[in-house]
């Protein structure tokens, strides 16, 4: 019976942690390609502009000085590391993602908005 209690606790924790998660300030769910084109201007928009428009991102910095900022709406990355839960859910099931590449000077080089159709 003790194993069943642990499994039930694990499933409850997994359910709580596997809910929708997002990065940024909450604008991503309603962001359209047209609005993204207004808010993100390659060659002009800066890191400060993007943070003001979308909030904090998950940031990857490369040795050459480029950065990629990632905003995601969907399953939390944590589900990937949960045993058994990762068999039925994974963060690749994210519904919407905005990635922005900055050059060494902190100016947007390009961006991509992807959305999985419902």
C-alpha positions in Angstrom: 0.0 0.0 0.0 2.9 2.3 0.7 4.0 2.2 -3.0 0.4 3.2 -4.0 0.6 6.3 -1.7 3.9 7.3 -3.3 2.5 6.8 -6.8 -0.6 8.9 -5.9 1.6 11.7 -4.5 3.8 11.6 -7.6 0.8 11.8 -9.9 -0.7 14.7 -8.0 2.6 16.5 -8.1 3.0 15.8 -11.8 -0.5 17.0 -12.5 0.2 20.3 -10.7 3.5 20.8 -12.4 2.4 19.8 -15.9 -0.1 22.5 -16.4 0.3 25.3 -18.8 3.3 27.5 -18.2 4.5 30.5 -20.0 7.4 32.9 -20.0 7.1 36.6 -20.3 4.4 39.0 -19.3 1.4 37.2 -20.6 1.2 38.8 -24.0 2.2 35.6 -25.9 -1.3 33.9 -25.8 -2.8 36.8 -27.8 0.2 37.7 -29.9 -0.6 37.7 -33.6 1.9 37.8 -36.5 0.7 41.3 -37.4 1.3 42.5 -33.8 4.7 40.8 -33.6 5.7 42.6 -36.8 4.8 45.9 -35.1 6.6 45.2 -31.8 9.7 43.5 -33.2 11.6 45.3 -35.9 14.7 43.6 -37.1 17.7 46.0 -37.3 16.0 48.4 -34.9 14.4 46.8 -31.8 16.7 46.4 -28.8 16.8 44.0 -25.9 15.2 46.8 -23.7 12.4 47.2 -26.3 11.7 43.5 -26.3 11.7 43.2 -22.6 9.4 46.1 -22.2 7.0 44.6 -24.8 7.1 40.9 -23.7 8.8 40.7 -20.2 11.5 38.3 -19.1 12.5 35.5 -21.4 14.5 32.3 -21.3 17.8 33.5 -22.6 20.6 31.5 -24.3 23.9 33.4 -24.8 26.5 32.2 -27.3 30.2 32.7 -27.1 30.2 35.0 -30.2 27.9 37.4 -28.3 24.6 36.5 -30.0 21.6 35.8 -27.8 18.3 34.0 -28.4 15.4 35.0 -26.2 12.6 32.4 -26.0 9.0 32.9 -24.9 6.8 29.8 -24.7 3.2 29.0 -23.9 2.5 25.4 -23.2 3.8 22.6 -21.0 6.5 23.4 -18.5 9.9 22.0 -19.3 9.8 20.3 -15.9 7.5 17.5 -17.2 10.4 16.3 -19.4 12.2 15.1 -16.3 9.3 13.5 -14.5 9.4 9.7 -14.7 6.2 8.1 -16.3 4.7 11.6 -16.9 7.2 12.2 -19.7 5.9 9.1 -21.4 2.6 10.9 -22.2 3.5 14.6 -22.0 6.5 16.6 -23.0 7.4 20.2 -23.5 7.6 19.7 -27.3 3.8 19.9 -27.1 4.1 23.7 -26.6 1.3 25.5 -28.3 3.0 28.9 -29.0 6.6 30.0 -29.1 8.4 33.3 -29.9 12.1 33.2 -30.5 14.2 36.3 -31.0 17.8 36.4 -32.2 19.9 39.4 -31.1 23.2 40.4 -32.6 26.3 41.2 -30.5 25.1 44.9 -30.1 21.7 43.8 -28.6 19.7 44.6 -31.7 17.1 42.2 -33.1 18.5 40.3 -36.0 15.4 38.1 -36.7 12.5 36.5 -34.9 10.1 33.7 -35.4 6.5 33.2 -34.0 5.3 29.6 -34.2 1.8 28.4 -33.2 0.5 24.9 -33.3 -3.0 24.8 -34.8 -5.7 23.6 -32.5 
